Structures are given as structure tokens and as C-alpha cells.
């Protein structure tokens, strides 16, 4: 199966928007916790917020729904981890 890049663009755009949301949430967490940040806890807090934001998101590719609850949570944890990585060098 060859993935059609053009058809996947809406998915990629949404993922980038969720990543931005994760960075925004992470910025607040980093500002609140300061230098003593618990990275694992922050990652989980970001992921929890992203899962809530993603609950009604139902991306499809060629008529196939792409996310179940486990995949949605895995995606949120991935984006939370990327958000933490992006923020670590900025604080």
C-alpha cells in the first residue's frame, strides 16, 4: 500500500495543531513548576489534556477511521513527549 501524501495532509495539519496545544500547555506547566519540574508528571499532564482535546477528532484515510482509544492515547503521549523536548531547551 502506498500512502497518498496529499490525502494525509489534513491529518498532519491536525497533529501539528495538537502539538502546538501541547507546547502551550507545557509552557504553563513549566512556568508554574519552575526549575524543579517533574518531567514525567508534566508529560502525563500534557497527554491527559491532549486526549481530551482529541476525543472528538476522527481522522480518516480512504474511508478508514484511523484512531481507536489506545491509538489516540499513544498519539497524545507522543505529542506530549515532543512538546517536553521542545520546551526543555527554552527554560
C-alpha positions in Angstrom: 0.0 0.0 0.0 1.3 3.4 -0.9 0.2 6.3 1.2 -1.1 9.3 -0.7 0.7 12.3 0.9 -1.9 14.8 -0.3 -4.7 12.8 1.3 -2.8 12.7 4.6 -2.2 16.5 4.8 -5.4 17.1 6.9 -4.1 14.5 9.5 -0.6 16.1 9.5 -2.1 19.6 10.0 -4.3 18.4 12.9 -1.3 16.7 14.5 0.7 20.0 14.3 -2.2 21.9 15.9 -2.3 19.3 18.7 1.5 19.6 19.1 1.1 23.4 19.4 -1.6 22.9 22.0 0.8 20.5 23.9 3.6 23.2 23.8 1.1 25.8 25.1 0.0 23.5 28.0 3.7 22.6 28.6 4.7 26.2 28.8 2.1 26.9 31.5 3.3 23.8 33.4 6.9 24.8 33.1 6.1 28.3 34.3 4.2 27.0 37.3 6.7 24.4 38.3 9.9 26.3 37.5 13.3 24.7 37.9 12.0 21.7 39.9 9.9 20.4 37.0 8.9 16.7 37.2 9.2 15.8 33.5 7.3 12.6 33.7 4.4 14.3 35.6 4.4 17.2 33.1 4.4 14.7 30.2 1.4 12.9 31.6 -0.5 16.2 32.3 0.1 17.3 28.7 -1.0 14.0 27.4 -4.2 14.0 29.5 -5.1 17.4 28.2 -4.4 16.4 24.6 -6.5 13.2 24.9 -9.5 15.4 26.0 -8.9 17.8 23.1 -8.7 14.8 20.7 -11.8 13.0 21.9 -14.0 14.2 19.0 -11.2 14.0 16.4 -11.9 11.2 14.0 -9.3 11.3 11.2 -9.9 9.1 8.2 -7.8 7.9 5.3 -9.6 6.5 2.3 -12.8 6.0 4.3 -11.0 4.2 7.2 -11.1 5.6 10.7 -7.6 5.8 12.0 -7.9 6.2 15.7 -9.2 3.9 18.5 -8.9 4.9 22.1 -5.5 3.2 22.6 -4.0 4.8 19.5 -5.4 8.2 20.5 -3.7 7.9 23.9 -0.4 6.8 22.3 -0.6 9.8 19.9 -1.2 12.2 22.8 1.7 10.7 24.8 4.0 11.0 21.7 3.0 14.7 21.2 3.4 15.4 24.9 6.9 13.9 24.7 7.8 16.1 21.7 6.3 19.1 23.5 8.6 18.5 26.5 11.6 18.0 24.3 10.9 21.3 22.5 10.4 23.2 25.8 13.4 21.8 27.8 15.9 23.9 26.0 13.9 27.0 26.4 13.7 27.1 30.2 
